[in-house]
Each structure stands twice: as C-alpha cells, then as structure tokens.
Amino acid sequence: MLPGELSSYRLEEGAAQWLTACRLGQATWITLVSLPAILVNTIPRAAHPALGLRDLIGVGIWAGGLGLEILADSRSSLFAPSSNTDRTEKSAWRSDKDAKKHDEKFIQSGLWSISRHPKYVPSHTRLSCTLLITSYLGEVLLQFGPPLLSTAVAPPQWKYIGFVSPLFTYLLLRYASGVPPLEKSAEKKWGKEQDWAKYRDTTGVLIPGIGKGKVA
C-alpha cells in the first residue's frame, strides 16, 4: 500500500476497468433513454407546433404504460415496513392467498395471465421470492409515448431517432438485465412444477402471445 493510501479505496486488478465500463454503460443508457426529451428541448419553443392528435396518442401510450405499472404493482408488490411503523403492507395477491382465495405458488392471474412480466418494479421483486415473476411490459410501453411526441417537433432527419429509446429499453430488459435473470430464477424455483411449465408454455414472456416457452 502506498503511503497515505486507504485500503478501502484499493481496487483489485481489473476492477477499475470494470467500474469504468459500468459507468460508461449507465451514461449510454441514460443518454439513449432521454433522447426524446433532448430532441424536444433542442427546438426553440416558438417553433413548436400546437398540440395535435399525435401528441394525445403519445400521452395516451405513456399513461397506459404507467397505468400498467401501477396496476401490476398494486397486485404483486410486497412493501417493507416504513420507518415509523412495523406494519408490512401486503399486496392484493398475497392478501388473497392468505385469505385462501387462491392457491397459486406464483402469480399468474390478472395482467400475469397475458404476460409473464407485465411491470417493471425490480426493487420490490427482491422483497418477495414468491412474487418473482414481475417486470417490464409497462416500462417498455411507457417509453413509447415520448418518442411519438418528439416526432412533431424534431427536424426531418432526426424525427424518428427518439424511438431508439424504447427499442434499447426493450432489448436491454428482454435479452440482458431484465427478463433472463428472472426467468432463470423462476426455472430454478419452479422448474419441476407442472403449473409453472403450463403457465410458461402458454403465456408470452413480455408481449402478450409472443415468446412462449423457456427463455434461451
């Protein structure tokens, strides 16, 4: 250790490169996801056209995605106790299970009957192993609204560049950090269960009707 160097700040060989790659990856993600807002804000306010049907559709898509997340969150999430109470707030699914209204080992009703990952609330996922099948459809849908709004004001050569945002989000969640690890955990937990196999093979992994079966 060099004089004056704190051991807690020492990095293993190769760790600095890994941390740099992670930070650059986060910066890239933030930039791509914020493209619609960047496009809109590069155009002077005076040059913005009046709100039209396309804007209403864009806001509707965004609101629909947000609504999906809220609905799925209220159905599945288990919240930890708050700082001023020892009461744990149960989800509707867990409350129904405790009340013997269903005997599902994993959630497969409501929005989960058409998509195995209808919302994106990973911070809540870690709080309940029995509610592991959560995520993503609402998040992807939510991010399709802003690019549509940006097409009304962006220059012709940049009009559709904002759609890189939801496309990138979809690819990231579907093939990298989102769906694959959750599906892997689900297979490990319920892979031998007949109910899980039937559910997995008849329900789309993200988009309803698409991607049935095991995730490669």
N, CA and C of each residue as an Amber inpcrd file, in Angstrom:
protein
   648
   0.8470000  -1.1990000   0.0000000   0.0000000   0.0000000   0.0000000
   0.8830000   1.2500000   0.0000000   0.5190000   2.2140000  -0.8200000
   1.2930000   3.4350000  -0.8990000   1.0480000   4.2950000   0.3420000
   2.0490000   5.1330000   0.7210000   1.8680000   5.9980000   1.8890000
   0.6260000   6.8780000   1.7310000  -0.1880000   6.9110000   2.7830000
  -1.3800000   7.7410000   2.7630000  -2.5580000   7.1300000   2.0180000
  -2.4070000   5.9300000   1.4840000  -3.4830000   5.3070000   0.7250000
  -4.3920000   4.5200000   1.6570000  -5.6970000   4.6870000   1.5280000
  -6.6560000   3.9650000   2.3390000  -6.9390000   2.6110000   1.7060000
  -6.8820000   1.5530000   2.5200000  -7.0910000   0.2110000   1.9850000
  -8.4820000   0.0450000   1.3960000  -9.4960000   0.7690000   1.9520000
 -10.8570000   0.6230000   1.4690000 -11.0390000   1.1580000   0.0520000
 -10.0570000   1.9580000  -0.4180000 -10.1650000   2.5370000  -1.7560000
  -9.3110000   1.7880000  -2.7640000  -8.6380000   0.7530000  -2.3250000
  -7.8250000  -0.0280000  -3.2410000  -8.7420000  -0.9260000  -4.0680000
  -8.4360000  -1.0700000  -5.3300000  -9.2330000  -1.8880000  -6.2290000
  -8.4370000  -3.1080000  -6.6590000  -9.1340000  -4.2240000  -6.7710000
  -8.5000000  -5.4160000  -7.3050000  -8.0630000  -5.1470000  -8.7460000
  -7.1000000  -5.9130000  -9.1940000  -6.6290000  -5.7510000 -10.5650000
  -7.7810000  -5.9970000 -11.5410000  -8.0280000  -5.0720000 -12.4120000
  -9.1090000  -5.1950000 -13.3810000 -10.4050000  -4.5650000 -12.9220000
 -10.5430000  -4.2790000 -11.6080000 -11.7920000  -3.7180000 -11.0950000
 -12.0290000  -2.3080000 -11.6170000 -10.9510000  -1.5320000 -11.7660000
 -11.0930000  -0.1600000 -12.2630000 -11.6830000  -0.1590000 -13.6690000
 -11.2000000  -1.0870000 -14.4980000 -11.7210000  -1.1790000 -15.8660000
 -13.1900000  -1.5890000 -15.8620000 -13.5290000  -2.4980000 -14.9520000
 -14.9110000  -2.9510000 -14.8630000 -15.8250000  -1.8200000 -14.4150000
 -15.4000000  -1.0600000 -13.3980000 -16.2040000   0.0580000 -12.9160000
 -16.3560000   1.1290000 -13.9910000 -15.2820000   1.3630000 -14.7350000
 -15.3450000   2.3410000 -15.8250000 -16.3460000   1.9080000 -16.8840000
 -16.3090000   0.6280000 -17.2400000 -17.2430000   0.0970000 -18.2380000
 -18.6800000   0.2200000 -17.7520000 -18.8990000  -0.0550000 -16.4560000
 -20.2520000   0.0610000 -15.8930000 -20.7480000   1.4950000 -15.9470000
 -19.8890000   2.4430000 -15.5770000 -20.2910000   3.8520000 -15.5770000
 -20.5710000   4.3370000 -16.9950000 -19.7290000   3.9240000 -17.9430000
 -19.9570000   4.3150000 -19.3350000 -21.2450000   3.6880000 -19.8610000
 -21.5180000   2.4520000 -19.4370000 -22.7600000   1.7990000 -19.8340000
 -23.9740000   2.5360000 -19.2880000 -23.9060000   2.9680000 -18.0300000
 -25.0040000   3.7280000 -17.4270000 -25.2050000   5.0580000 -18.1480000
 -24.0960000   5.7270000 -18.4830000 -24.1840000   7.0060000 -19.1840000
 -24.8310000   6.8250000 -20.5590000 -24.4620000   5.7400000 -21.2400000
 -25.0510000   5.4510000 -22.5540000 -26.5360000   5.1890000 -22.4250000
 -26.9110000   4.4070000 -21.4320000 -28.3190000   4.0730000 -21.1870000
 -29.1280000   5.3540000 -20.9230000 -28.6330000   6.2040000 -20.0330000
 -29.3350000   7.4370000 -19.6970000 -29.4910000   8.3270000 -20.9330000
 -28.4300000   8.4290000 -21.7220000 -28.4780000   9.2660000 -22.9220000
 -29.5080000   8.7590000 -23.9180000 -29.5100000   7.4430000 -24.1610000
 -30.4370000   6.8730000 -25.1390000 -31.8870000   6.9870000 -24.6680000
 -32.1130000   6.7300000 -23.3830000 -33.4800000   6.7900000 -22.8550000
 -34.0160000   8.2240000 -22.8590000 -33.1190000   9.2060000 -22.7100000
 -33.5540000  10.6060000 -22.6530000 -33.5760000  11.2680000 -24.0280000
 -33.3060000  10.5230000 -25.0900000 -33.2530000  11.1120000 -26.4290000
 -34.5160000  11.9030000 -26.7980000 -35.7310000  11.3710000 -26.5530000
 -36.9210000  12.1510000 -26.9150000 -36.9560000  13.5200000 -26.2510000
 -36.6060000  13.5840000 -24.9680000 -36.6070000  14.8700000 -24.2570000
 -35.5180000  15.7890000 -24.8050000 -34.3650000  15.2200000 -25.1400000
 -33.2780000  16.0230000 -25.7000000 -33.7020000  16.6250000 -27.0360000
 -34.3480000  15.8020000 -27.8780000 -34.7920000  16.2790000 -29.1840000
 -35.7830000  17.4390000 -29.0450000 -36.7560000  17.2670000 -28.1520000
 -37.7740000  18.2990000 -27.9740000 -37.1540000  19.5970000 -27.4590000
 -36.2110000  19.4770000 -26.5500000 -35.6430000  20.6730000 -25.9290000
 -34.5820000  21.3640000 -26.7720000 -34.1660000  20.7530000 -27.8800000
 -33.2280000  21.4230000 -28.7790000 -33.9470000  22.3660000 -29.7390000
 -35.2720000  22.2510000 -29.8140000 -36.0600000  23.0990000 -30.7110000
 -36.5870000  24.2960000 -29.9210000 -36.4010000  25.5110000 -30.4320000
 -36.9270000  26.7020000 -29.7340000 -38.4310000  26.5810000 -29.4890000
 -38.8720000  27.0830000 -28.3720000 -40.2830000  26.9780000 -28.0080000
 -41.1970000  27.5790000 -29.0830000 -40.7520000  28.6710000 -29.6910000
 -41.5720000  29.3430000 -30.7010000 -41.8030000  28.4680000 -31.9320000
 -40.9040000  27.4860000 -32.1470000 -41.0110000  26.6300000 -33.3220000
 -41.8640000  25.3860000 -33.0640000 -42.3000000  25.2100000 -31.8280000
 -43.1250000  24.0430000 -31.5070000 -44.5310000  24.2160000 -32.0890000
 -45.0320000  23.1980000 -32.7830000 -46.4050000  23.2910000 -33.3000000
 -47.4190000  23.1330000 -32.1730000 -48.6500000  23.4780000 -32.4600000
 -49.7150000  23.3100000 -31.4670000 -49.9500000  21.8250000 -31.2070000
 -50.4710000  21.5160000 -30.0420000 -50.7650000  20.1310000 -29.7040000
 -51.7910000  19.5640000 -30.6770000 -51.5660000  18.3350000 -31.0860000
 -52.4650000  17.6970000 -32.0370000 -52.7820000  16.2680000 -31.6390000
 -53.3720000  15.5350000 -32.5650000 -53.7890000  14.1610000 -32.2980000
 -52.6020000  13.2750000 -31.9530000 -51.4930000  13.4800000 -32.6520000
 -50.3040000  12.6660000 -32.3890000 -49.8180000  12.8460000 -30.9570000
 -49.8890000  14.0810000 -30.4590000 -49.4720000  14.3380000 -29.0770000
 -50.3830000  13.6240000 -28.0890000 -51.6780000  13.6570000 -28.3620000
 -52.6300000  12.9840000 -27.4790000 -52.4080000  11.4760000 -27.4710000
 -52.1020000  10.9200000 -28.6420000 -51.8170000   9.4810000 -28.7180000
 -50.5570000   9.1550000 -27.9230000 -49.5290000  10.0040000 -28.0760000
 -48.2810000   9.7880000 -27.3370000 -48.4900000   9.8310000 -25.8380000
 -49.2380000  10.8330000 -25.3760000 -49.5360000  10.9320000 -23.9440000
 -50.3700000   9.7420000 -23.4920000 -51.2970000   9.3020000 -24.3530000
 -52.1280000   8.1460000 -24.0140000 -51.3130000   6.8800000 -23.8580000
 -50.3480000   6.6750000 -24.7680000 -49.4750000   5.4990000 -24.6740000
 -48.6560000   5.5490000 -23.3940000 -48.0950000   6.7330000 -23.1190000
 -47.3070000   6.8880000 -21.8900000 -48.1590000   6.6080000 -20.6570000
 -49.3690000   7.1860000 -20.6230000 -50.2570000   6.9920000 -19.4760000
 -50.6830000   5.5310000 -19.3550000 -50.8900000   4.8760000 -20.4990000
 -51.2490000   3.4600000 -20.4640000 -50.1460000   2.6050000 -19.8700000
 -48.8920000   2.9000000 -20.2510000 -47.7660000   2.1630000 -19.6770000
 -47.6350000   2.3950000 -18.1860000 -47.8000000   3.6600000 -17.7730000
 -47.7350000   3.9820000 -16.3470000 -48.8620000   3.2890000 -15.5960000
 -50.0510000   3.2730000 -16.2000000 -51.1810000   2.6010000 -15.5600000
 -50.9380000   1.1190000 -15.3790000 -50.3150000   0.4890000 -16.3800000
 -49.9820000  -0.9350000 -16.2670000 -49.0490000  -1.1800000 -15.0890000
 -48.0380000  -0.3120000 -14.9600000 -47.0880000  -0.4700000 -13.8590000
 -47.7810000  -0.3180000 -12.5050000 -48.6400000   0.6910000 -12.3980000
 -49.3360000   0.9220000 -11.1300000 -50.2500000  -0.2520000 -10.7950000
 -51.0040000  -0.7090000 -11.7930000 -51.9300000  -1.8210000 -11.5710000
 -51.1890000  -3.0860000 -11.1760000 -50.1260000  -3.3980000 -11.9140000
 -49.3570000  -4.6010000 -11.6110000 -48.6550000  -4.4790000 -10.2650000
 -48.1850000  -3.2650000  -9.9490000 -47.5080000  -3.0450000  -8.6770000
 -48.4480000  -3.2680000  -7.5060000 -49.6710000  -2.7480000  -7.6350000
 -50.6380000  -2.9100000  -6.5430000 -51.0560000  -4.3590000  -6.3810000
 -50.9640000  -5.1140000  -7.4550000 -51.3660000  -6.5240000  -7.4120000
 -50.2820000  -7.4140000  -6.8300000 -49.0090000  -7.0700000  -7.0860000
 -47.9680000  -8.0460000  -6.7800000 -46.9530000  -7.6340000  -5.7330000
 -46.7090000  -6.3520000  -5.5420000 -45.5620000  -5.9460000  -4.7370000
 -45.8070000  -6.1100000  -3.2470000 -44.7350000  -6.4020000  -2.5720000
 -44.7610000  -6.5020000  -1.1100000 -43.8340000  -5.4320000  -0.5660000
 -44.3840000  -4.4790000   0.1460000 -43.5950000  -3.3480000   0.6160000
 -43.0370000  -3.6180000   2.0110000 -41.8090000  -3.2080000   2.2070000
 -41.1700000  -3.3650000   3.5100000 -41.7790000  -2.3780000   4.4990000
 -41.6350000  -2.6170000   5.7960000 -42.1700000  -1.6860000   6.7920000
 -41.5770000  -0.2990000   6.6160000 -42.3570000   0.7290000   6.8640000
 -41.8520000   2.0960000   6.7720000 -41.0680000   2.4200000   8.0350000
 -40.4580000   3.5970000   8.0510000 -39.5800000   3.9550000   9.1590000
 -40.3340000   4.1860000  10.4640000 -41.6230000   4.5020000  10.3750000
 -42.3520000   4.8290000  11.6000000 -43.4280000   3.8100000  11.9570000
 -43.3480000   2.6140000  11.3700000 -44.3080000   1.5650000  11.7050000
 -43.6890000   0.2030000  11.4690000 -44.1750000  -0.7850000  12.1860000
 -43.6700000  -2.1410000  11.9920000 -44.6430000  -2.9630000  11.1460000
 -45.6050000  -2.2840000  10.5210000 -46.6060000  -2.9830000   9.7140000
 -46.0940000  -3.1600000   8.2880000 -46.1750000  -4.3710000   7.7770000
 -45.8100000  -4.6480000   6.3960000 -47.0500000  -4.5940000   5.5260000
 -46.9660000  -3.8600000   4.4380000 -48.1000000  -3.6730000   3.5500000
 -48.1380000  -4.8130000   2.5340000 -49.1660000  -5.6390000   2.5840000
 -49.2410000  -6.7880000   1.7060000 -49.8640000  -6.4140000   0.3730000
 -49.4680000  -7.1610000  -0.6620000 -50.0630000  -6.9670000  -1.9690000
 -51.4360000  -7.6210000  -2.0120000 -52.2090000  -7.2680000  -3.0430000
 -53.5260000  -7.8800000  -3.2110000 -53.3950000  -9.3840000  -3.4090000
 -52.3900000  -9.7870000  -4.1740000 -52.1720000 -11.2180000  -4.4360000
 -51.8650000 -11.9640000  -3.1340000 -50.9700000 -11.4040000  -2.3270000
 -50.5940000 -12.0410000  -1.0630000 -51.7670000 -12.0570000  -0.0870000
 -52.5280000 -10.9720000  -0.0420000 -53.6920000 -10.9310000   0.8460000
 -54.7220000 -11.9850000   0.4510000 -54.9570000 -12.1270000  -0.8630000
 -55.8910000 -13.1480000  -1.3330000 -55.3910000 -14.5500000  -1.0230000
 -54.0850000 -14.7370000  -1.1200000 -53.5120000 -16.0530000  -0.8170000
 -53.6560000 -16.3820000   0.6610000 -53.3870000 -15.3960000   1.5140000
 -53.5440000 -15.6080000   2.9520000 -54.9960000 -15.8770000   3.3290000
 -55.9200000 -15.2990000   2.5430000 -57.3450000 -15.4850000   2.8050000
 -57.8850000 -16.7560000   2.1390000 -56.9820000 -17.5580000   1.5640000
 -57.3460000 -18.8250000   0.9080000 -58.2560000 -18.6280000  -0.3040000
 -58.1380000 -17.4510000  -0.9600000 -58.9340000 -17.2120000  -2.1520000
 -58.3040000 -17.8330000  -3.3920000 -57.0370000 -18.1810000  -3.3060000
 -56.3650000 -18.9190000  -4.3810000 -55.2000000 -19.6760000  -3.7680000
 -54.6670000 -20.6270000  -4.5170000 -53.5370000 -21.4130000  -4.0160000
 -52.3540000 -21.3500000  -4.9820000 -52.2230000 -20.2360000  -5.7060000
 -51.1130000 -20.0710000  -6.6430000 -49.7830000 -20.0120000  -5.8970000
 -48.7930000 -20.7420000  -6.3920000 -47.4490000 -20.6640000  -5.8300000
 -46.7260000 -19.4370000  -6.3750000 -47.0940000 -19.0280000  -7.5610000
 -46.5460000 -17.8250000  -8.1690000 -47.6990000 -17.1080000  -8.8600000
 -47.5760000 -15.8210000  -9.0230000 -48.6790000 -15.0410000  -9.5660000
 -48.8650000 -15.3300000 -11.0590000 -50.0830000 -15.6560000 -11.4450000
 -50.3760000 -15.9610000 -12.8430000 -51.7790000 -15.4910000 -13.2360000
 -52.3530000 -14.6120000 -12.4330000 -53.6870000 -14.0880000 -12.7050000
 -53.6010000 -12.6070000 -13.0440000 -54.7300000 -12.0270000 -13.4750000
 -54.7380000 -10.6150000 -13.8290000 -53.8390000 -10.3490000 -15.0260000
 -52.9930000  -9.3180000 -14.9260000 -52.0860000  -8.9840000 -16.0240000
 -51.1250000 -10.1150000 -16.3220000 -50.8190000 -10.9160000 -15.2990000
 -49.8920000 -12.0320000 -15.4860000 -50.4970000 -13.1680000 -16.3000000
 -51.7790000 -13.1080000 -16.5660000 -52.3990000 -14.1370000 -17.3990000
 -52.1030000 -13.9030000 -18.8790000 -51.6420000 -12.6940000 -19.2390000
 -51.3120000 -12.4100000 -20.6370000 -49.8300000 -12.1220000 -20.8510000
 -49.0980000 -11.8380000 -19.7750000 -47.6730000 -11.5620000 -19.8810000
 -46.9830000 -12.0210000 -18.6020000 -45.8460000 -12.6830000 -18.7450000
 -45.1300000 -13.1390000 -17.5550000 -44.4010000 -11.9870000 -16.8580000
 -44.2620000 -10.8620000 -17.5320000 -43.5510000  -9.7120000 -16.9610000
 -44.2740000  -8.4220000 -17.3060000 -45.4440000  -8.1710000 -16.7120000
 -46.2320000  -7.0060000 -17.1010000 -45.8130000  -5.6870000 -16.4760000
 -44.8550000  -5.6720000 -15.5830000 -44.4610000  -4.4050000 -14.9750000
 -42.9650000  -4.3560000 -14.7450000 -42.4950000  -3.2480000 -14.2600000
 -41.0660000  -3.0900000 -14.0080000 -40.8600000  -2.4620000 -12.6360000
 -40.7720000  -3.3040000 -11.6320000 -40.5060000  -2.8200000 -10.2840000
 -39.4790000  -3.7540000  -9.6360000 -38.2510000  -3.7670000 -10.1300000
 -37.2570000  -4.7060000  -9.6170000 -36.9160000  -4.4990000  -8.1550000
 -37.0510000  -3.2560000  -7.6460000 -36.7120000  -3.0210000  -6.2460000
 -37.6550000  -3.7630000  -5.3140000 -38.8970000  -4.0100000  -5.7680000
 -39.8430000  -4.7440000  -4.9380000 -39.6800000  -6.2460000  -5.1120000
 -39.1520000  -6.6590000  -6.2600000 -39.0210000  -8.0780000  -6.5450000
 -38.1720000  -8.7810000  -5.4970000 -37.0940000  -8.1090000  -5.0660000
 -36.1890000  -8.7580000  -4.1260000 -36.8360000  -8.9650000  -2.7550000
 -37.9800000  -8.2990000  -2.4860000 -38.6110000  -8.3990000  -1.1770000
 -39.5370000  -9.5970000  -1.0510000 -39.8090000 -10.2780000  -2.1630000
 -40.7510000 -11.3860000  -2.0920000 -40.4110000 -12.4610000  -3.0980000
 -39.8340000 -13.5680000  -2.6390000 -39.4210000 -14.6240000  -3.5540000
 -40.6200000 -15.2920000  -4.2090000 -41.7910000 -15.2560000  -3.5810000
 -42.9560000 -15.9010000  -4.1720000 -43.6000000 -15.0370000  -5.2470000
 -43.1430000 -13.7840000  -5.3660000 -43.6820000 -12.8900000  -6.3880000
 -42.5870000 -12.5230000  -7.3730000 -41.7430000 -13.4960000  -7.7110000
 -40.5710000 -13.2300000  -8.5170000 -40.9100000 -12.8640000  -9.9520000
 -42.0460000 -13.3560000 -10.4520000 -42.3560000 -13.1340000 -11.8630000
 -43.0030000 -11.7650000 -12.0220000 -42.1730000 -10.7390000 -12.0600000
 -42.6500000  -9.3800000 -12.2400000 -41.7740000  -8.6810000 -13.2640000
 -42.2560000  -7.6000000 -13.8680000 -41.4510000  -6.6760000 -14.6680000
 -42.0540000  -6.1840000 -15.9640000 -41.5950000  -5.3210000 -16.5870000
 -41.1780000  -4.9060000 -17.9040000 -42.1660000  -4.5040000 -18.9910000
 -43.3140000  -5.1160000 -19.1820000 -44.2020000  -4.7020000 -20.2730000
 -44.6310000  -3.2510000 -20.1070000 -45.0350000  -2.8640000 -18.8990000
 -45.4570000  -1.4870000 -18.6520000 -44.3410000  -0.4920000 -18.9030000
 -43.1100000  -0.8400000 -18.5150000 -41.9740000   0.0570000 -18.7050000
 -41.7030000   0.3050000 -20.1820000 -41.7140000  -0.7540000 -20.9910000
 -41.4600000  -0.6050000 -22.4220000 -42.5680000   0.2170000 -23.0800000
 -43.8290000  -0.0720000 -22.7330000 -44.9490000   0.6690000 -23.3070000
 -44.8850000   2.1370000 -22.9100000 -44.5590000   2.3980000 -21.6530000
 -44.4700000   3.7700000 -21.1550000 -43.4710000   4.5790000 -21.9810000
 -42.3630000   3.9550000 -22.3900000 -41.3170000   4.6850000 -23.0860000
 -41.5780000   4.8700000 -24.5730000 -42.6790000   4.3230000 -25.0890000
 -43.0220000   4.5630000 -26.4820000 -43.7620000   5.8800000 -26.6760000
 -44.2910000   6.4670000 -25.6010000 -45.0260000   7.7180000 -25.7060000
 -44.1670000   8.9220000 -26.0470000 -43.0990000   9.2210000 -25.2790000
 -42.2690000  10.3920000 -25.5460000 -41.6720000  10.4500000 -26.9590000
 -41.1720000   9.3430000 -27.5430000 -40.6610000   9.4390000 -28.9200000
 -41.7260000   9.8880000 -29.9090000 -42.9640000   9.4410000 -29.6990000
 -44.0450000   9.8650000 -30.5880000 -44.2860000  11.3630000 -30.4690000
 -44.1950000  11.8810000 -29.2490000 -44.3350000  13.3220000 -29.0410000
 -43.2080000  14.0880000 -29.7320000 -42.0020000  13.5390000 -29.7060000
 -40.8520000  14.2500000 -30.2730000 -40.8980000  14.3280000 -31.7900000
 -41.6260000  13.4220000 -32.4580000 -41.6700000  13.4550000 -33.9220000
 -42.3540000  14.7050000 -34.4430000 -43.1690000  15.3410000 -33.6190000
 -43.8920000  16.5340000 -34.0680000 -42.9880000  17.7530000 -34.1800000
 -41.8720000  17.7580000 -33.4530000 -41.0210000  18.9590000 -33.4270000
 -39.6090000  18.7100000 -33.9450000 -39.1770000  17.4570000 -34.0010000
 -37.8070000  17.1570000 -34.4090000 -37.6120000  17.4290000 -35.9030000
 -36.3940000  17.8340000 -36.3040000 -36.1040000  18.0180000 -37.7330000
 -36.3250000  16.7070000 -38.4880000 -36.6580000  16.7720000 -39.7790000
 -36.9580000  15.5500000 -40.5440000 -35.8900000  14.4760000 -40.4400000
 -34.6160000  14.8810000 -40.4740000 -33.5460000  13.8900000 -40.4380000
 -33.3820000  13.2220000 -39.0750000 -33.9960000  13.8190000 -38.0310000
 -33.8910000  13.2690000 -36.6830000 -35.2510000  12.8380000 -36.1240000
 -36.2600000  12.8630000 -36.9590000 -37.6340000  12.6900000 -36.4860000
 -37.8460000  11.3910000 -35.7280000 -37.2400000  10.3170000 -36.1930000
 -37.5220000   9.0050000 -35.5970000 -36.3870000   8.4730000 -34.7250000
 -35.3600000   9.3020000 -34.5100000 -34.2350000   8.8500000 -33.6960000
 -34.6470000   8.5850000 -32.2560000 -35.7260000   9.2710000 -31.7970000
 -36.1830000   9.0810000 -30.4210000 -36.6680000   7.6730000 -30.1350000
 -37.0500000   6.9320000 -31.1750000 -37.5360000   5.5730000 -30.9570000
 -36.4110000   4.6010000 -30.5990000 -35.1710000   5.0930000 -30.6610000
 -34.0530000   4.2960000 -30.1490000 -34.2460000   4.0340000 -28.6590000
 -34.8840000   4.9930000 -27.9630000 -35.0880000   4.8800000 -26.5140000
 -35.9080000   3.6440000 -26.1290000 -37.1550000   3.4830000 -26.6070000
 -37.9080000   2.2900000 -26.2210000 -37.3240000   1.0050000 -26.7980000
 -36.7140000   1.0940000 -27.9910000 -36.1030000  -0.0980000 -28.5780000
 -34.9460000  -0.5830000 -27.7180000 -34.1080000   0.3520000 -27.2800000
 -32.9850000  -0.0060000 -26.4220000 -33.4750000  -0.5840000 -25.1010000
 -34.5040000   0.0550000 -24.5420000 -35.0690000  -0.4350000 -23.2810000
 -35.6070000  -1.8500000 -23.4370000 -36.3190000  -2.0880000 -24.5270000
 -36.8700000  -3.4300000 -24.7780000 -35.7540000  -4.4570000 -24.8880000
 -34.7250000  -4.1720000 -25.6830000 -33.6300000  -5.1310000 -25.8770000
 -32.8950000  -5.3880000 -24.5640000 -32.6950000  -4.3200000 -23.7790000
 -31.9880000  -4.4650000 -22.5090000 -32.7820000  -5.3390000 -21.5370000
 -34.0830000  -5.0500000 -21.4050000 -34.9060000  -5.7930000 -20.4560000
 -35.1890000  -7.2150000 -20.9350000 -35.4060000  -7.3640000 -22.2290000
 -35.7810000  -8.6740000 -22.7620000 -34.6060000  -9.6350000 -22.8580000
 -33.4250000  -9.1220000 -23.2110000 -32.3120000 -10.0260000 -23.5130000
 -31.1080000  -9.8790000 -22.5930000 -31.1210000  -8.9170000 -21.6690000
 -29.9390000  -8.7190000 -20.8270000 -30.2820000  -8.7060000 -19.3520000
 -30.5090000  -7.5210000 -18.7890000 -30.5980000  -7.3890000 -17.3310000
 -31.9820000  -7.6260000 -16.7560000 -33.0060000  -7.7880000 -17.5880000
 -34.3630000  -7.8990000 -17.0680000 -34.9160000  -9.3030000 -17.0290000
 -35.4870000  -9.7150000 -18.1450000 -36.1940000 -10.9950000 -18.2040000
 -35.2970000 -12.2130000 -17.9480000 -34.1190000 -12.3380000 -18.5900000
 -33.3270000 -13.5650000 -18.4240000 -33.0220000 -13.9630000 -16.9800000
 -32.5280000 -13.0410000 -16.1100000 -32.2580000 -13.4700000 -14.7360000
 -33.5080000 -13.8470000 -13.9550000 -34.6400000 -13.1650000 -14.2090000
 -35.8760000 -13.5200000 -13.5240000 -36.3840000 -14.8840000 -13.9740000
 -36.2990000 -15.1340000 -15.2760000 -36.7310000 -16.4360000 -15.7940000
 -35.8260000 -17.5530000 -15.2790000 -34.5390000 -17.2700000 -15.1790000
 -33.6010000 -18.2630000 -14.6550000 -33.9290000 -18.5990000 -13.2010000
 -34.2350000 -17.5790000 -12.4070000 -34.6090000 -17.8040000 -11.0110000
 -35.9190000 -18.5810000 -10.9070000 -36.8650000 -18.2470000 -11.7980000
 -38.1530000 -18.9420000 -11.7890000 -37.9820000 -20.4080000 -12.1460000
 -37.1300000 -20.6930000 -13.1370000 -36.8780000 -22.0780000 -13.5260000
 -36.2220000 -22.8550000 -12.3820000 -35.3340000 -22.1790000 -11.6650000
 -34.6650000 -22.8270000 -10.5430000 -35.6460000 -23.1320000  -9.4230000
 -36.6120000 -22.2320000  -9.2060000 -37.5470000 -22.3890000  -8.1020000
 -38.7150000 -23.3010000  -8.4480000 -39.2470000 -23.1350000  -9.6680000
 -40.4680000 -23.8610000 -10.0330000 -40.3180000 -24.7530000 -11.2660000
 -39.0850000 -24.9300000 -11.7310000 -38.8620000 -25.6470000 -12.9820000
 -39.5000000 -27.0300000 -13.0470000 -39.6500000 -27.6910000 -11.9160000
 -40.2140000 -29.0460000 -11.8970000 -41.7100000 -29.0470000 -11.6150000
 -42.2810000 -27.8590000 -11.4320000 -43.7030000 -27.7560000 -11.1480000
 -44.5010000 -27.7960000 -12.4550000 -45.5290000 -28.6320000 -12.5080000
 -46.3560000 -28.7380000 -13.7030000 -47.1010000 -27.4380000 -13.9880000
 -47.5440000 -26.7570000 -12.9340000 -48.2640000 -25.4950000 -13.1130000
 -47.3760000 -24.4470000 -13.7730000 -46.1220000 -24.4100000 -13.3470000
 -45.1890000 -23.4490000 -13.9390000 -44.9320000 -23.7660000 -15.4030000
 -44.7100000 -25.0310000 -15.7210000 -44.4470000 -25.4240000 -17.1040000
 -45.6230000 -25.0610000 -18.0110000 -46.8340000 -25.2970000 -17.5330000
 -48.0280000 -24.9670000 -18.3200000 -48.1430000 -23.4570000 -18.5040000
 -47.9310000 -22.7210000 -17.4310000 -48.0170000 -21.2560000 -17.4940000
 -46.9550000 -20.6950000 -18.4340000 -45.7240000 -21.1670000 -18.2810000
 -44.6070000 -20.6900000 -19.0970000 -44.8280000 -20.9720000 -20.5850000
 -45.3850000 -22.1190000 -20.8960000 -45.5490000 -22.5400000 -22.2830000
 -46.7920000 -21.9690000 -22.9620000 -47.6610000 -21.3140000 -22.1970000
 -48.8930000 -20.7660000 -22.7790000 -49.0060000 -19.2550000 -22.6440000
 -48.0220000 -18.6220000 -21.9930000 -48.0800000 -17.1780000 -21.7400000
 -46.8510000 -16.4910000 -22.3210000 -47.0680000 -15.3970000 -23.0530000
 -45.9540000 -14.6580000 -23.6290000 -45.0260000 -14.1280000 -22.5600000
 -43.7360000 -14.1300000 -22.8570000 -42.7590000 -13.7280000 -21.8490000
 -42.8480000 -12.2320000 -21.5410000 -43.1370000 -11.4050000 -22.5450000
 -43.2460000  -9.9700000 -22.3280000 -44.4500000  -9.4010000 -23.0800000
 -44.4210000  -9.4880000 -24.3920000 -45.5370000  -9.0480000 -25.2110000
 -46.5640000 -10.1870000 -25.2700000 -47.8220000  -9.9190000 -24.9680000
 -48.8370000 -10.9760000 -24.9670000 -48.8400000 -11.7940000 -26.2620000
 -48.7940000 -13.1170000 -26.1000000 -48.8410000 -14.0210000 -27.2340000
 -47.5180000 -14.2880000 -27.9150000 -46.4670000 -13.5780000 -27.5280000
 -45.1500000 -13.7260000 -28.1730000 -44.1240000 -14.1960000 -27.1490000
 -43.2910000 -15.1340000 -27.5460000 -42.2110000 -15.5920000 -26.6720000
 -42.6450000 -16.6020000 -25.6340000 -43.5510000 -17.4980000 -26.0050000
 -43.9740000 -18.5370000 -25.0660000 -42.8560000 -19.5600000 -24.9060000
 -42.8410000 -20.2190000 -23.7550000 -41.8480000 -21.2540000 -23.5030000
 -40.6300000 -20.7300000 -22.7760000 -39.6110000 -21.5870000 -22.6730000
 -38.3940000 -21.2380000 -21.9640000 -37.6530000 -20.1140000 -22.6610000
 -37.0170000 -19.2780000 -21.8680000 -36.1690000 -18.2170000 -22.3900000
 -34.7680000 -18.7680000 -22.5400000 -34.2380000 -18.6550000 -23.7500000
 -32.8980000 -19.2030000 -24.0190000 -31.8410000 -18.4420000 -23.2510000
